[in-house]
Amino acid sequence: MADDRDDGVREHTTVVETGGGGGGGVLAVVLLIIVVLVLLYVFRDNLGFGHKSTVEIPNKIDVNINH
C-alpha cells in the first residue's frame, strides 16, 4: 500500500474579513422602529391611547308619557 502522508511543508491561508458592510439592515430596522414610535406618538389621540374617556350618567331620567 502507498503511504498517503505527505511529510512536506504545507502552507495554509486563512482569509479573515473585518469591518465594512453588513450594518445596513440593522440600521434600516432601527430607523423603521423609530418612525413607527413617532407616528404612534403623533396620532395617539386618534388611536385612543392619549386620553381617558369619562362617561357621565345622570342620577334621574324624566320620562313624560302624555298622549
C-alpha positions, 0 to 999 in steps of 0.5 A: 500500500502507498503511504498517503502522508505527505511529510512536506511543508504545507502552507495554509491561508486563512482569509479573515474579513473585518469591518465594512458592510453588513450594518445596513439592515440593522440600521434600516430596522432601527430607523423603521422602529423609530418612525413607527414610535413617532407616528404612534406618538403623533396620532395617539389621540386618534388611536385612543391611547392619549386620553381617558374617556369619562362617561357621565350618567345622570342620577334621574331620567324624566320620562313624560308619557302624555298622549 
